[in-house]
Amino acid sequence: MDHHFVTALEKALGWDGPGALGAGFARGTIGDLELLDRLLNPRKLLDLVMRRSVTTPQFRIFQDGAELHPGLYIQPSVTRRGQAIPMADMRRVGGLMREGCTMVLDEVDFFDPVMEATCRALQWWVRELVQVNAYLTTQDASGFKLHWDDHDTVIVQLAGRKSWEVRGTSRKVPMYRDAAPNAEPSGEIVWQGVMEPGDVMHIPRGFWHQATRDDQGDGYSLHATFGIVKRVGVNWLAWLADQARTQELFRYDLGRWNSPGQWEGQQRLLTDAVAELAAKLTPQDFFDARERERLAARHVPATGLFGKAVAVVCVTDFEPVIEKHHDTVDVLAAGKRLTFAGKAYSALALLLSGHPVDIADAAEKTGVDVDQLAEILLKEELCTELTPALSSAYTGLVTTATS
């Protein structure tokens, strides 16, 4: 999937692909501010908050460095039948913003199709899961205090100005669930300055950082943080443990009350089997299995009740694998292996490209019955119908597959 934001990000940071992610701090600038406005702006963010049921911890507001009680800005909207639905009290939200506060909406991609498509493009690029959080700070409010994240982040300044301080690590590659705490900030200042619209920076996992507007006066700042959780060796080991369940040897009780000889024998069998399993199922096998077995994200279901789809788009979290054989084609994605006739390859490559596909145009271009292929991919949940809202997420950001 060729997404303009991914291309602009690589250019801004001087990256040639995702290999530099996590390797070190990086800064740059995206010159196309219209591109960033398409992603998100303050009015659109407030509209998202207003029109959806939101609650903590996904939606939070901070003032004077402390999180406010949600009762100050979230109120139940009571229907005429007495059903209470938590909704943001926009009058109170507006009052807090005029005073100065930081509003946080996690997983904007869960609410907004543009950010959904953008995160999917990043996932196909980096081959890791991505979510995006939005931070709107007004007046001279401060942000979060000095902290570190357990994942790599890409921060994009969408509007306004904000002061940042980025420090190095105090513990190498810290994790959320770790063997030791990581509570003492590093004294090494890596970068300190003001983020302007279009500025972008990459903060690797474990780097301490903080952001504020307490030196900026009146105004506001909106930035998006794309969180990218890369797999580590522990994740591979956990996957190996799951694979071990298929072997009878690993399902027996540990016989510590057996005779010393029997107990030592079982331990030797287990340690030998673990070594054999680790040699057989490599970290690359773990990556491949994870990408091929993960089910597609939320999407409009294909019911067949409302007529045939006119256009579709692939919605798998990771790019499907297409294997071309002598006279057949296999598609591996969303925990499935689908086999098609070899002549379907060109049409499948279009349908699974991540770009919107007009079915009639694709049929004319490939000479294949794309309508039937699309119906199968919709049923198997690799693709979804391109609704008007989802179509708008690609307009100006991703070209159609047949253009």
PyMOL commands that set and color helices and strands:
alter all, ss='L'
color gray80, all
select helices_A, chain A and resi 4-13+18-20+33-39+42-51+70-72+90-99+108-111+113-126+233-244+248-251+260-280+283-293+342-351+359-366+370-379+388-394
alter helices_A, ss='H'
color red, helices_A
select strands_A, chain A and resi 26-29+59-63+66-67+74-78+84-88+102-105+129-138+152-160+162-167+189-195+199-203+209-212+220-229+311-314+321-324+328-333+336-341+357-358+383-385
alter strands_A, ss='S'
color yellow, strands_A
deselect
rebuild
show_as cartoon
